Amino acid sequence: MKSLGSTSEQSRIYNERIILHLVRRRPGISRVTIAEETGLSTQTISVITSSLLEHGLLQVSGKVRGKRGQPSVKLSINAQGAYGLGMNVDRDHISAVLLDFSGHCVLSLERDVPFPTEQVAKDIASELISEVKARLQDDWVKVKGIGFAKPDYMDAWLDSLVTDSELRVDLARLQAELTYWQSDAFETWLASETGLMCYKENDAVAAATSELLFTQGNQVRHFFYLFVSIACGGSIVADGECYLGAHGKAGSFGLIPTLSGKHGRWILEALSLSSLKRFFAHHLHEYPQSHEAWQAPVVVGLIDRWSCEVAEEIQPALSAVIALHDPQMIMIGGRLPIVVVDQLICHMTRLLNQQSVLPVPTISVAQHTATGVTLGAAVLPLYETFAPQRDVLLLNTQYAK
């Protein structure tokens, strides 16, 4: 195998991304500090930051005074310099988010629709895209792409995941319609409809990406992300980047069998909103629809029982994640109500401390929960265009026979 290398152009792009990433983390940073932090020469920093200012990706936000010579300028991200559009098609809704370059949510739209089929999804997506274009007007040209996130296996496990009584009447017909999502037809349609490059990931990877790019403070570089919605999935983050594996399926936590099958054979069935709804129905209690309803004593008791049982079902799989990945943290994102996530974390932590020989990582709620996956989808084009991924430096691997 021949050695990997990089071109001067690739190095320049990588250095641009490193600088953008540093300015994003530390708004108001000076060129001198950037040079100190990156090890790049002051001339290189000057040339690159001048180019980024000219292209509207950075802006001057003040001056650093109190030192000898001319005061140096403070640099910050120009929020209007670029945009990322994201769309999430889930099993119970379709949503869209427009992010500016600073990571601020400019527009967020959502439509509830159970198990969307092709035409329903296209109709809603067209409506959402039109609203975004109307909001941006001439700035539409600054949108760097559209990110698309959806669950894997949309047409599978319907007997467990479909809780709507009307849809359950003909699951075979629904399954036939949902086979559309096995292909890349929708992302191809999105690219054609918007004229933008489309970046696709599953929902867990998209949500984990949003944590990587926009989490403030000290960033955790090794974590396992659990995304819980109608079903659940996972994503491995290693050294600050999502690790996808040989076939793009790394982190498929939902496809691990449960301990006993009490809430479903697979974790994606047990650790899910569908499972929680089935549990309430089994105990003849209406699923809570308000904050006050979630606080009722009988509901709190049901939450505790469900959380305890599900934590027991997934504990061996979590122990395997800790042993194989050694994460600093396990993050839980998605659409479980926060009162449920809190109880789930308590039981998961308790069981892992009882069973694990290895250090148990902190289990915490992700920064973005219900909106995380759509934000993550909007992050994808920004991440692909501007984040300092290491493989930007590398030429394609060439194998010599």
C-alpha positions as CSV (number, residue, x, y, z in Angstrom):
1,M,0.0,0.0,0.0
2,K,1.4,3.4,-1.0
3,S,1.8,6.1,1.6
4,L,-0.9,8.7,2.1
5,G,-0.1,12.3,1.5
6,S,-1.6,15.7,1.1
7,T,-1.4,18.5,-1.4
8,S,-0.7,22.2,-0.5
9,E,-4.4,23.0,-1.5
10,Q,-5.6,20.3,1.0
11,S,-3.3,21.7,3.7
12,R,-4.7,25.2,3.1
13,I,-8.3,24.0,3.3
14,Y,-7.5,22.1,6.5
15,N,-5.8,25.2,8.0
16,E,-8.9,27.3,7.1
17,R,-11.1,24.8,8.9
18,I,-8.9,24.7,12.0
19,I,-9.0,28.5,12.2
20,L,-12.8,28.6,11.8
21,H,-13.2,25.9,14.4
22,L,-11.0,27.8,16.8
23,V,-12.8,31.1,16.3
24,R,-16.2,29.3,16.7
25,R,-15.0,27.9,20.1
26,R,-13.4,31.2,21.2
27,P,-15.3,34.2,19.8
28,G,-13.2,37.4,19.9
29,I,-9.9,35.6,19.5
30,S,-7.0,37.5,18.0
31,R,-4.7,36.5,15.2
32,V,-1.8,36.4,17.6
33,T,-3.6,33.9,19.8
34,I,-4.7,31.8,16.8
35,A,-1.0,31.6,15.8
36,E,-0.1,30.5,19.4
37,E,-2.8,27.9,19.5
38,T,-2.3,26.4,16.1
39,G,1.5,26.7,15.6
40,L,1.0,28.3,12.2
41,S,3.0,31.3,11.2
42,T,1.6,34.8,11.7
43,Q,1.9,35.4,7.9
44,T,-0.2,32.2,7.3
45,I,-2.8,33.3,9.8
46,S,-2.9,36.8,8.3
47,V,-3.4,35.4,4.8
48,I,-6.1,32.9,5.7
49,T,-8.1,35.2,8.1
50,S,-8.0,38.0,5.5
51,S,-9.5,35.5,2.9
52,L,-12.1,34.3,5.4
53,L,-13.0,38.0,6.2
54,E,-13.3,38.7,2.4
55,H,-15.6,35.8,1.9
56,G,-17.8,36.8,4.8
57,L,-17.2,33.8,7.0
58,L,-15.4,35.8,9.7
59,Q,-16.0,39.3,11.0
60,V,-14.1,41.8,13.1
61,S,-15.9,42.1,16.5
62,G,-13.5,44.5,18.3
63,K,-9.9,45.3,19.0
64,V,-7.4,43.9,21.6
65,R,-5.8,46.9,23.4
66,G,-3.3,47.3,26.2
67,K,-0.3,45.9,24.4
68,R,2.5,47.6,22.4
69,G,2.1,48.5,18.8
70,Q,-1.1,48.5,16.8
71,P,-4.1,46.9,18.5
72,S,-5.0,43.6,17.0
73,V,-8.5,42.8,15.9
74,K,-10.9,40.3,17.5
75,L,-12.3,37.8,15.2
76,S,-15.7,36.1,15.4
77,I,-17.9,33.9,13.1
78,N,-20.1,35.9,10.8
79,A,-23.5,34.3,11.5
80,Q,-24.8,35.4,8.0
81,G,-21.8,34.0,6.2
82,A,-23.3,30.6,5.5
83,Y,-26.3,28.5,6.3
84,G,-27.1,24.8,6.7
85,L,-30.5,23.4,6.0
86,G,-31.5,20.2,7.6
87,M,-34.5,17.8,7.2
88,N,-35.5,14.9,9.4
89,V,-38.0,12.3,8.4
90,D,-38.9,10.2,11.4
91,R,-41.6,7.6,12.0
92,D,-44.0,10.1,13.5
93,H,-43.0,13.5,12.0
94,I,-41.1,15.5,9.4
95,S,-39.1,18.6,10.5
96,A,-36.8,21.1,9.0
97,V,-34.3,23.5,10.6
98,L,-32.2,26.3,9.1
99,L,-29.0,27.1,11.0
100,D,-26.8,30.2,10.4
101,F,-23.0,29.9,10.5
102,S,-22.9,30.5,14.3
103,G,-25.1,27.6,14.9
104,H,-28.2,29.7,15.8
105,C,-31.5,28.3,14.7
106,V,-33.0,30.8,12.3
107,L,-36.1,28.8,11.5
108,S,-37.6,25.5,12.8
109,L,-40.6,23.8,11.3
110,E,-42.4,20.5,12.1
111,R,-45.3,18.6,10.8
112,D,-46.8,15.6,12.6
113,V,-47.4,12.6,10.4
114,P,-47.3,8.9,11.4
115,F,-45.0,6.7,9.3
116,P,-44.8,9.1,6.3
117,T,-45.0,7.5,2.8
118,E,-43.3,8.9,-0.3
119,Q,-45.9,11.4,-1.5
120,V,-46.8,12.6,2.0
121,A,-43.1,13.2,2.7
122,K,-42.5,15.1,-0.6
123,D,-45.6,17.3,-0.1
124,I,-44.5,18.3,3.4
125,A,-40.8,18.7,2.4
126,S,-41.8,21.0,-0.5
127,E,-43.9,23.1,1.8
128,L,-41.0,23.4,4.4
129,I,-38.4,24.2,1.7
130,S,-40.7,27.0,0.3
131,E,-40.9,28.5,3.8
132,V,-37.1,28.5,4.1
133,K,-36.6,30.1,0.7
134,A,-39.1,32.8,1.6
135,R,-37.3,33.5,4.8
136,L,-33.8,33.7,3.2
137,Q,-34.7,35.3,-0.1
138,D,-31.4,36.4,-1.8
139,D,-29.4,34.7,1.0
140,W,-30.6,31.3,-0.3
141,V,-27.3,31.2,-2.3
142,K,-25.4,31.0,1.0
143,V,-27.0,27.7,2.0
144,K,-24.1,25.2,1.7
145,G,-26.3,22.1,1.4
146,I,-29.1,20.1,2.8
147,G,-28.7,17.5,5.4
148,F,-31.1,14.6,5.5
149,A,-31.5,12.3,8.5
150,K,-33.8,9.4,8.9
151,P,-33.9,6.1,10.9
152,D,-32.6,3.0,9.3
153,Y,-35.1,0.2,8.6
154,M,-38.2,2.4,8.4
155,D,-40.3,-0.6,7.1
156,A,-39.2,-3.0,9.8
157,W,-40.5,-4.0,13.3
158,L,-43.9,-2.4,12.5
159,D,-45.7,-4.7,14.8
160,S,-43.8,-3.3,17.8
161,L,-43.3,0.3,16.7
162,V,-46.7,1.1,15.3
163,T,-49.0,2.1,18.2
164,D,-51.6,4.0,16.2
165,S,-54.7,1.7,16.0
166,E,-55.8,3.0,12.6
167,L,-52.4,2.2,11.0
168,R,-52.3,-1.3,12.7
169,V,-55.4,-2.3,10.7
170,D,-53.2,-3.0,7.6
171,L,-49.6,-3.3,8.5
172,A,-48.8,-5.3,5.4
173,R,-49.9,-2.4,3.2
174,L,-48.0,0.1,5.3
175,Q,-44.9,-2.0,5.1
176,A,-45.1,-2.1,1.3
177,E,-45.4,1.7,1.1
178,L,-42.5,2.2,3.5
179,T,-40.0,0.1,1.4
180,Y,-39.5,3.4,-0.5
181,W,-37.2,4.5,2.4
182,Q,-34.8,1.6,1.7
183,S,-33.4,3.5,-1.3
184,D,-31.7,6.8,-1.7
185,A,-34.6,8.1,-3.9
186,F,-35.7,10.8,-1.4
187,E,-32.2,12.3,-1.0
188,T,-31.9,12.4,-4.8
189,W,-35.2,14.2,-4.9
190,L,-34.2,16.7,-2.2
191,A,-31.0,17.5,-4.2
192,S,-33.0,18.1,-7.3
193,E,-35.7,20.1,-5.5
194,T,-33.3,22.5,-3.8
195,G,-30.4,22.5,-6.2
196,L,-28.1,21.7,-3.2
197,M,-25.7,18.9,-2.4
198,C,-27.5,16.5,-0.1
199,Y,-25.7,14.9,2.9
200,K,-27.4,11.9,4.4
201,E,-26.9,10.2,7.8
202,N,-29.0,8.1,10.1
203,D,-30.7,10.0,12.9
204,A,-28.3,9.0,15.7
205,V,-25.2,10.1,13.7
206,A,-26.8,13.4,12.8
207,A,-27.7,14.1,16.4
208,A,-24.2,13.2,17.6
209,T,-22.7,15.5,14.9
210,S,-24.6,18.5,16.3
211,E,-23.1,17.8,19.7
212,L,-19.6,17.8,18.1
213,L,-19.9,21.1,16.2
214,F,-21.9,23.3,18.5
215,T,-21.4,22.1,22.1
216,Q,-19.9,25.0,24.1
217,G,-17.1,24.6,26.7
218,N,-14.8,21.7,27.1
219,Q,-15.8,19.2,24.4
220,V,-16.0,15.5,25.2
221,R,-14.0,13.8,22.4
222,H,-14.9,10.2,23.1
223,F,-18.6,9.4,23.8
224,F,-21.4,7.1,22.9
225,Y,-24.6,8.8,21.7
226,L,-28.0,7.1,22.3
227,F,-30.8,8.5,20.2
228,V,-34.2,7.5,21.4
229,S,-37.4,8.2,19.4
230,I,-40.1,5.8,18.1
231,A,-37.2,3.4,18.0
232,C,-33.6,3.9,19.1
233,G,-30.1,3.8,17.6
234,G,-26.6,4.8,18.6
235,S,-23.5,6.6,17.3
236,I,-19.8,6.2,18.3
237,V,-17.7,9.4,18.6
238,A,-14.0,8.7,18.8
239,D,-11.4,11.4,19.0
240,G,-13.9,14.1,18.1
241,E,-15.3,12.4,15.0
242,C,-18.2,10.1,14.3
243,Y,-16.9,6.6,13.7
244,L,-19.0,4.8,11.0
245,G,-17.2,1.5,10.6
246,A,-16.5,-0.6,7.5
247,H,-20.2,-0.6,6.3
248,G,-21.4,2.6,7.9
249,K,-23.3,0.7,10.7
250,A,-21.0,1.2,13.7
251,G,-22.9,2.1,16.8
252,S,-26.1,0.3,15.8
253,F,-27.1,-0.1,19.5
254,G,-30.7,-0.8,18.6
255,L,-29.9,-4.0,16.7
256,I,-28.4,-5.7,19.8
257,P,-30.8,-8.3,21.4
258,T,-32.3,-7.4,24.8
259,L,-31.6,-9.5,27.9
260,S,-35.0,-11.3,28.1
261,G,-37.2,-9.9,25.4
262,K,-39.8,-8.5,27.9
263,H,-40.2,-5.3,26.0
264,G,-39.1,-6.6,22.6
265,R,-36.5,-8.9,21.2
266,W,-34.3,-6.0,20.1
267,I,-33.1,-2.9,22.0
268,L,-34.6,-0.6,19.3
269,E,-38.0,-2.0,20.4
270,A,-37.5,-1.9,24.2
271,L,-35.7,1.5,24.5
272,S,-38.2,3.6,22.6
273,L,-41.2,5.8,22.7
274,S,-43.2,3.0,21.3
275,S,-42.3,0.8,24.2
276,L,-43.2,3.5,26.7
277,K,-46.6,4.0,25.1
278,R,-47.2,0.2,25.0
279,F,-46.3,0.1,28.7
280,F,-48.9,2.8,29.6
281,A,-51.5,1.1,27.5
282,H,-50.8,-2.3,29.1
283,H,-51.3,-0.7,32.6
284,L,-54.6,0.9,31.3
285,H,-53.3,4.4,31.7
286,E,-53.6,7.2,29.1
287,Y,-50.3,8.4,27.7
288,P,-49.5,11.8,29.3
289,Q,-49.9,14.8,27.0
290,S,-48.8,17.7,29.2
291,H,-46.1,18.6,31.7
292,E,-48.5,18.5,34.6
293,A,-49.7,15.0,33.5
294,W,-46.1,13.7,33.6
295,Q,-45.8,14.8,37.2
296,A,-48.9,12.9,38.5
297,P,-47.9,10.3,41.2
298,V,-49.3,7.3,39.3
299,V,-47.4,8.4,36.2
300,V,-44.2,8.9,38.1
301,G,-44.6,5.3,39.4
302,L,-45.1,3.9,35.9
303,I,-42.1,5.8,34.6
304,D,-39.9,4.4,37.4
305,R,-41.1,0.8,36.7
306,W,-40.6,1.1,32.9
307,S,-37.2,2.8,33.3
308,C,-36.0,0.1,35.7
309,E,-37.1,-2.8,33.5
310,V,-35.7,-1.3,30.3
311,A,-32.4,-0.5,32.0
312,E,-32.1,-4.1,33.0
313,E,-32.9,-5.2,29.4
314,I,-30.1,-3.1,27.9
315,Q,-27.5,-3.3,30.7
316,P,-25.4,-6.1,29.1
317,A,-25.3,-4.1,25.8
318,L,-24.2,-1.0,27.6
319,S,-21.5,-2.9,29.4
320,A,-20.3,-4.1,26.0
321,V,-20.2,-0.5,24.7
322,I,-18.0,0.5,27.7
323,A,-15.7,-2.5,27.3
324,L,-15.2,-2.0,23.5
325,H,-15.4,1.8,23.1
326,D,-14.2,3.1,26.6
327,P,-16.2,6.4,26.2
328,Q,-15.8,9.4,28.5
329,M,-19.5,9.8,28.5
330,I,-22.8,8.2,27.3
331,M,-25.2,10.9,26.0
332,I,-28.9,10.3,25.7
333,G,-30.8,12.4,23.1
334,G,-34.0,12.2,21.2
335,R,-37.6,12.6,22.2
336,L,-38.2,10.8,25.5
337,P,-39.7,13.2,28.0
338,I,-37.0,14.6,30.3
339,V,-38.7,13.1,33.4
340,V,-38.3,9.7,31.8
341,V,-34.7,10.2,30.7
342,D,-33.8,11.3,34.3
343,Q,-35.2,8.0,35.7
344,L,-33.6,6.0,33.0
345,I,-30.2,7.5,33.7
346,C,-30.6,6.7,37.4
347,H,-31.3,3.0,36.8
348,M,-28.7,2.7,34.0
349,T,-26.0,4.1,36.3
350,R,-27.0,2.0,39.2
351,L,-27.0,-1.3,37.2
352,L,-23.7,-0.5,35.5
353,N,-22.0,0.4,38.8
354,Q,-23.2,-3.0,40.1
355,Q,-22.2,-5.0,37.1
356,S,-19.2,-3.3,35.5
357,V,-15.6,-4.1,36.4
358,L,-14.4,-1.2,34.2
359,P,-14.9,2.5,35.1
360,V,-18.5,3.6,34.3
361,P,-18.7,6.8,32.2
362,T,-21.0,9.6,33.2
363,I,-24.4,9.2,31.6
364,S,-26.0,12.5,30.8
365,V,-28.7,14.2,28.7
366,A,-27.5,15.6,25.4
367,Q,-27.5,19.3,24.9
368,H,-30.2,19.0,22.3
369,T,-32.9,16.4,22.8
370,A,-36.1,16.6,20.8
371,T,-34.6,18.9,18.2
372,G,-31.2,17.3,18.2
373,V,-31.5,15.1,15.1
374,T,-32.9,17.9,12.9
375,L,-30.2,20.3,14.1
376,G,-27.8,17.6,13.4
377,A,-29.1,17.3,9.8
378,A,-28.6,21.0,9.3
379,V,-25.1,20.7,10.8
380,L,-24.1,18.1,8.2
381,P,-23.4,20.4,5.2
382,L,-21.6,22.9,7.5
383,Y,-19.6,20.1,9.1
384,E,-18.7,18.6,5.7
385,T,-17.8,22.0,4.4
386,F,-16.0,23.7,7.3
387,A,-15.1,21.2,10.1
388,P,-11.5,20.2,10.4
389,Q,-11.8,16.5,9.6
390,R,-8.5,14.8,9.4
391,D,-9.2,13.0,6.1
392,V,-9.3,16.4,4.4
393,L,-5.5,16.2,4.5
394,L,-5.3,12.8,2.9
395,L,-5.2,11.8,-0.7
396,N,-7.2,8.7,-1.8
397,T,-5.5,5.5,-0.7
398,Q,-3.9,3.7,-3.7
399,Y,-3.1,0.0,-3.5
400,A,0.0,-1.2,-5.5
401,K,-0.2,-4.8,-6.6
